[in-house]
């Protein structure tokens, strides 16, 4: 399950399950809520996400594109070693700003 929290002007989405075909719809629903107002400044906290499958990776790219279309950005925070390896192996790693923790990712929007 994914949940949405606000930290100032930044919205943080976090989850506690793999980002895969079964959970991608849950992420989309939460993201729809996050994108409903203003310029999106989103952080996806990956700390509780053990891995991605191809559908999960597509969901990440879709969310990134939806943020960019609205003049905003999506940052990734706290990926596990496995998630980072999956992102690197698929060539997606370079397409995101990735931070070691959520606080740093949220703070990056203030710069």
BELSULVEN-V419118 format. One record per backbone hydrogen bond with DSSP energy under -1.0 kcal/mol. NH is the residue of the N-H (numbers start at 1). CO is the residue of the C=O. Records with the same first field share a line. If there is no record, write none. Layout:
BEGIN
NH: CO, CO
END
This chain:
BEGIN
3: 14
5: 12
7: 10
10: 7
11: 41
12: 5
13: 43
14: 3
19: 51
20: 18
24: 20
27: 23
28: 24
29: 25
30: 26
31: 27
32: 28
33: 29
34: 30
35: 31
42: 73
43: 11
44: 75
45: 13
46: 77
49: 46
53: 19
57: 53
58: 54
59: 55
60: 56
61: 57
62: 58
63: 59
64: 60
65: 61
66: 62
67: 63
68: 64
69: 65
70: 66
71: 68
72: 67
73: 40
75: 42
76: 97
77: 44
78: 99
84: 80
85: 81
86: 82
87: 83
88: 84
89: 85
90: 86
91: 88
92: 87
93: 87
95: 92
96: 93
99: 76
105: 101
106: 102
107: 103
108: 104
109: 106
110: 107
END
